[in-house]
Amino acid sequence: MRCPACRHPALEHDQACTQCGFSLDALAQSMGIPPMLSGPVADVAKVLSKGRRHSVQRAVHALHQRFPQVSFASVLADLSPEVPLALHAFWLFNKGSLFSAVERGGDNRGVLFLVDVPRSRAVAMIGYGLEPFVNETILEVCLNAASGSLAKEDFAASIESFIRELERQITTIVQQLPQALGYVEDKLWVDSSLGEDVAPSLQTVGGSDDLY
């Protein structure tokens, strides 16, 4: 991960950034009491119609059906322009009650898509559990997918575009995991009388088989 304030590399258990001294506790004190948000769609700015809200919820549900390990939440709000958007996201991700109490540290596979409605800008943040797989470049690709609708102030469409691209990216990651973890395809040794129509097996060379 990187410090949300200075972008210096940081570790999960660092109490404060070793480069700039930023910490969640200090941010929480300056931001005050966080809002009680309820995912997967927290429309604090009240810009979504009932129909559009349901449309976003269906997209989130489809993502969760495909990848139940991932917890997705979107927040639409009027954010203070004096506070960098990344710090807002960090604060809400950790203090906004968007993810369950058991989703901590490496067990947090949450994805937050935060939209600053008046300024039509957005940022994304992921939990520690996804960081080994979803890097900043992938998040940028997902944000770019949402940018067109965001520029038109079609906030529901921007969330849905982000979700669709996120699903595509995770699908690609999952397909590449066997090779990345050392799995190789190898046909079973069979008696020649069984013919060629025998499905190949996956043999483990190394790594864990419980990812995704």
Sine and cosine of phi, psi and omega as CSV:
sin_phi,cos_phi,sin_psi,cos_psi,sin_omega,cos_omega
0.00,0.00,0.20,-0.98,0.07,-1.00
-0.81,-0.58,0.49,-0.87,0.06,-1.00
-0.88,0.48,0.79,-0.62,0.00,-1.00
-0.93,0.37,-0.24,0.97,-0.02,-1.00
-1.00,-0.01,-0.75,0.66,-0.09,-1.00
-0.90,-0.44,-0.09,1.00,0.02,-1.00
0.93,0.36,0.27,0.96,0.06,-1.00
-0.96,0.27,0.62,-0.79,0.04,-1.00
-0.83,0.56,0.67,-0.74,-0.02,-1.00
-0.68,-0.73,0.29,-0.96,0.03,-1.00
-0.95,-0.31,0.42,-0.91,-0.08,-1.00
-0.82,0.57,-0.65,0.76,-0.13,-0.99
-0.99,-0.10,0.13,0.99,0.08,-1.00
-0.91,0.42,0.77,-0.64,0.04,-1.00
-0.97,0.25,-0.46,0.89,0.02,-1.00
-0.47,-0.88,0.39,-0.92,0.02,-1.00
-0.91,0.41,0.76,-0.64,-0.01,-1.00
-0.95,0.30,-0.26,0.97,-0.03,-1.00
-1.00,-0.05,-0.75,0.66,-0.11,-0.99
-0.89,-0.47,-0.14,0.99,0.02,-1.00
1.00,0.09,0.04,1.00,0.01,-1.00
-0.88,0.48,0.61,-0.79,0.06,-1.00
-0.57,-0.82,0.41,-0.91,0.04,-1.00
-0.90,0.44,-0.63,0.77,-0.01,-1.00
-0.88,0.48,-0.69,0.72,0.01,-1.00
-0.91,0.41,-0.64,0.77,0.02,-1.00
-0.90,0.43,-0.69,0.72,-0.01,-1.00
-0.88,0.48,-0.61,0.79,0.02,-1.00
-0.92,0.40,-0.62,0.78,-0.01,-1.00
-0.97,0.23,-0.51,0.86,-0.04,-1.00
-1.00,0.08,-0.37,0.93,0.01,-1.00
1.00,0.06,-0.34,-0.94,-0.04,-1.00
-0.95,0.33,0.82,-0.57,-0.02,-1.00
-0.96,0.28,0.47,-0.88,0.06,-1.00
-0.94,0.34,0.51,-0.86,0.08,-1.00
-1.00,0.08,0.96,-0.26,-0.08,-1.00
-0.97,-0.24,0.54,-0.84,0.02,-1.00
-0.83,-0.56,0.89,-0.45,0.02,-1.00
-0.99,0.14,0.07,-1.00,0.06,1.00
-0.99,0.11,-0.14,0.99,0.01,-1.00
-0.80,-0.60,0.96,-0.28,0.04,-1.00
-0.96,-0.26,1.00,-0.10,-0.06,-1.00
-1.00,-0.04,0.96,0.28,-0.02,-1.00
-0.91,0.42,-0.56,0.83,-0.02,-1.00
-0.98,0.21,-0.19,0.98,0.02,-1.00
0.82,0.57,0.83,0.56,0.00,-1.00
-0.94,-0.35,-0.13,0.99,-0.04,-1.00
-0.99,-0.15,0.73,-0.69,0.14,-0.99
-0.95,0.30,0.21,-0.98,0.00,-1.00
-0.87,0.49,-0.67,0.74,0.00,-1.00
-0.91,0.41,-0.67,0.74,-0.01,-1.00
-0.93,0.36,-0.59,0.81,0.05,-1.00
-0.89,0.46,-0.69,0.72,0.02,-1.00
-0.90,0.43,-0.57,0.82,0.03,-1.00
-0.89,0.45,-0.68,0.73,0.04,-1.00
-0.91,0.42,-0.66,0.75,0.00,-1.00
-0.89,0.46,-0.59,0.81,0.05,-1.00
-0.91,0.41,-0.64,0.77,0.03,-1.00
-0.90,0.43,-0.65,0.76,0.04,-1.00
-0.90,0.44,-0.69,0.73,0.00,-1.00
-0.88,0.48,-0.65,0.76,0.01,-1.00
-0.89,0.45,-0.64,0.77,0.05,-1.00
-0.89,0.45,-0.70,0.71,-0.01,-1.00
-0.92,0.39,-0.54,0.84,0.07,-1.00
-0.91,0.41,-0.63,0.77,-0.02,-1.00
-0.97,0.24,-0.66,0.75,-0.03,-1.00
-0.74,-0.67,0.99,0.15,-0.05,-1.00
-0.91,0.42,-0.26,0.96,0.03,-1.00
-0.95,0.31,-0.36,0.93,-0.09,-1.00
-1.00,-0.06,0.74,-0.67,0.10,-1.00
-0.95,-0.32,0.87,-0.50,-0.04,-1.00
-0.94,-0.35,0.65,-0.76,0.08,-1.00
-0.61,-0.79,0.65,-0.76,0.09,-1.00
-0.86,-0.51,0.62,-0.78,0.00,-1.00
-0.78,-0.63,0.78,-0.63,0.09,-1.00
-0.90,-0.44,0.87,-0.50,-0.11,-0.99
-0.48,-0.88,0.25,-0.97,0.14,-0.99
-0.99,-0.11,0.97,-0.23,-0.12,-0.99
-0.99,-0.16,0.49,-0.87,0.02,-1.00
-0.91,0.42,0.83,-0.56,-0.01,-1.00
-0.94,0.34,-0.25,0.97,0.01,-1.00
-0.97,0.26,-0.35,0.94,-0.02,-1.00
-0.98,-0.21,0.81,-0.59,0.02,-1.00
-0.81,0.59,0.60,-0.80,-0.07,-1.00
-0.86,0.51,-0.60,0.80,-0.01,-1.00
-0.90,0.44,-0.56,0.83,0.02,-1.00
-0.95,0.31,-0.61,0.80,0.11,-0.99
-0.85,0.53,-0.72,0.69,-0.03,-1.00
-0.89,0.45,-0.69,0.73,-0.01,-1.00
-0.88,0.47,-0.67,0.74,0.01,-1.00
-0.90,0.44,-0.76,0.65,-0.04,-1.00
-0.94,0.35,-0.58,0.82,0.01,-1.00
-0.88,0.48,-0.66,0.75,-0.09,-1.00
-1.00,-0.04,-0.43,0.90,-0.11,-0.99
-0.85,-0.53,-0.06,1.00,-0.13,-0.99
-1.00,-0.02,0.18,0.98,0.03,-1.00
0.84,0.54,0.50,0.87,0.00,-1.00
-0.99,0.17,-0.43,0.90,-0.03,-1.00
-0.84,-0.54,0.45,-0.89,-0.09,-1.00
-0.93,0.38,0.33,-0.94,-0.04,-1.00
-0.90,0.43,-0.42,0.91,-0.02,-1.00
-0.99,0.16,-0.22,0.98,0.00,-1.00
-1.00,0.04,0.98,0.20,-0.04,-1.00
-0.85,-0.52,0.53,-0.85,0.08,-1.00
0.80,0.60,-0.77,-0.63,-0.04,-1.00
-0.92,0.38,-0.21,0.98,0.05,-1.00
-1.00,0.03,-0.05,1.00,0.00,-1.00
-1.00,-0.04,0.94,-0.35,0.07,-1.00
-0.93,-0.37,0.63,0.77,-0.02,-1.00
-0.99,0.15,0.45,-0.90,0.12,-0.99
-0.77,-0.64,0.82,-0.57,0.04,-1.00
-0.94,-0.35,0.79,-0.61,0.12,-0.99
-0.92,-0.40,0.96,-0.28,-0.10,-1.00
-0.96,-0.27,0.80,-0.60,-0.01,-1.00
-0.90,-0.43,0.82,-0.57,0.14,-0.99
-1.00,0.01,0.99,-0.15,-0.21,-0.98
-0.87,0.50,-0.79,0.62,-0.08,-1.00
-0.87,0.49,-0.49,0.87,-0.05,-1.00
-0.96,-0.27,0.08,1.00,0.05,-1.00
0.74,0.67,0.78,0.62,0.05,-1.00
-0.78,-0.62,0.39,-0.92,-0.07,-1.00
-0.56,-0.83,0.36,-0.93,0.06,-1.00
-0.57,-0.82,0.43,-0.90,0.02,-1.00
-0.81,-0.58,0.54,-0.84,0.03,-1.00
-0.61,-0.79,0.57,-0.82,0.00,-1.00
-0.84,-0.55,0.36,-0.93,0.05,-1.00
-0.98,0.17,0.24,-0.97,-0.04,-1.00
-0.85,0.53,-0.54,0.84,-0.06,-1.00
-0.91,0.40,-0.36,0.93,0.01,-1.00
-0.99,-0.13,-0.25,0.97,-0.11,-0.99
-0.85,0.52,-0.55,0.84,0.04,-1.00
-0.92,0.40,-0.26,0.97,-0.10,-0.99
-0.90,-0.44,-0.63,0.78,-0.07,-1.00
-0.96,-0.29,0.95,-0.32,-0.03,-1.00
-1.00,-0.10,0.00,-1.00,-0.06,-1.00
-0.91,0.42,-0.55,0.84,0.02,-1.00
-0.89,0.46,-0.66,0.75,0.02,-1.00
-0.90,0.43,-0.68,0.74,0.04,-1.00
-0.89,0.47,-0.62,0.79,0.04,-1.00
-0.90,0.45,-0.63,0.77,0.05,-1.00
-0.88,0.48,-0.68,0.73,0.01,-1.00
-0.91,0.42,-0.66,0.76,0.04,-1.00
-0.91,0.41,-0.63,0.78,0.04,-1.00
-0.90,0.45,-0.59,0.81,0.03,-1.00
-0.89,0.45,-0.51,0.86,-0.03,-1.00
-1.00,0.02,-0.21,0.98,-0.18,-0.98
-0.92,0.40,-0.59,0.81,-0.02,-1.00
-0.88,0.47,-0.76,0.65,0.02,-1.00
-0.92,0.39,-0.57,0.82,0.01,-1.00
-0.90,0.44,-0.65,0.76,0.02,-1.00
-0.90,0.44,-0.48,0.88,0.02,-1.00
-1.00,0.02,0.06,1.00,-0.03,-1.00
0.88,0.48,0.48,0.88,0.14,-0.99
-1.00,-0.09,0.99,0.11,-0.18,-0.98
-0.94,0.35,-0.58,0.81,0.04,-1.00
-0.90,0.45,-0.71,0.71,0.00,-1.00
-0.90,0.43,-0.56,0.83,0.02,-1.00
-0.91,0.42,-0.65,0.76,0.03,-1.00
-0.91,0.42,-0.71,0.71,-0.02,-1.00
-0.90,0.44,-0.64,0.77,0.03,-1.00
-0.90,0.43,-0.65,0.76,0.05,-1.00
-0.88,0.47,-0.70,0.71,-0.02,-1.00
-0.90,0.44,-0.70,0.71,-0.01,-1.00
-0.88,0.48,-0.68,0.73,0.00,-1.00
-0.93,0.36,-0.62,0.78,0.06,-1.00
-0.87,0.50,-0.68,0.73,0.02,-1.00
-0.89,0.46,-0.66,0.75,0.04,-1.00
-0.89,0.46,-0.68,0.73,-0.03,-1.00
-0.91,0.40,-0.68,0.73,0.00,-1.00
-0.92,0.40,-0.60,0.80,0.06,-1.00
-0.86,0.51,-0.69,0.72,0.04,-1.00
-0.89,0.46,-0.67,0.74,0.01,-1.00
-0.87,0.49,-0.72,0.70,-0.02,-1.00
-0.88,0.47,-0.65,0.76,0.00,-1.00
-0.92,0.40,-0.49,0.87,-0.03,-1.00
-1.00,0.03,-0.24,0.97,-0.07,-1.00
-0.86,0.50,-0.70,0.71,-0.02,-1.00
-0.81,0.59,-0.72,0.70,0.00,-1.00
-0.92,0.38,-0.65,0.76,-0.02,-1.00
-0.90,0.44,-0.52,0.85,-0.03,-1.00
-1.00,-0.08,0.06,1.00,0.10,-0.99
1.00,-0.07,0.30,0.95,0.07,-1.00
-0.99,0.15,0.61,-0.80,0.07,-1.00
-0.73,-0.68,0.55,-0.84,0.07,-1.00
-0.99,0.13,0.70,-0.71,0.00,-1.00
-0.53,-0.85,0.82,-0.58,0.00,-1.00
-0.94,0.35,0.59,-0.80,0.09,-1.00
-0.91,0.42,0.60,-0.80,0.15,-0.99
-0.96,0.29,0.83,-0.56,-0.02,-1.00
-0.71,-0.70,0.34,-0.94,0.10,-1.00
-0.91,0.42,0.68,-0.73,-0.07,-1.00
-0.86,0.50,-0.36,0.93,-0.02,-1.00
-0.94,0.34,-0.26,0.97,0.00,-1.00
-0.98,0.19,-0.20,0.98,0.04,-1.00
0.99,0.11,-0.18,-0.98,-0.11,-0.99
-1.00,-0.08,-0.24,0.97,-0.12,-0.99
-0.99,0.13,0.89,0.47,0.02,-1.00
-0.85,-0.53,0.79,-0.61,-0.06,-1.00
-0.93,0.37,0.64,-0.77,0.05,-1.00
-0.94,0.33,0.44,-0.90,0.07,-1.00
-0.96,-0.28,0.30,-0.95,0.09,-1.00
-0.98,-0.22,0.81,-0.58,-0.01,-1.00
-0.94,-0.34,0.72,-0.69,-0.03,-1.00
-0.99,0.12,0.83,-0.56,0.10,-1.00
-0.99,-0.12,-0.56,0.83,0.03,-1.00
-0.07,-1.00,0.29,-0.96,0.05,-1.00
0.99,-0.10,0.01,-1.00,-0.05,-1.00
-0.98,-0.19,0.51,-0.86,0.01,-1.00
-0.96,-0.28,0.31,0.95,-0.06,-1.00
-0.95,-0.32,0.24,0.97,0.02,-1.00
-1.00,0.05,0.86,-0.51,-0.01,-1.00
0.82,0.58,0.00,0.00,0.00,0.00
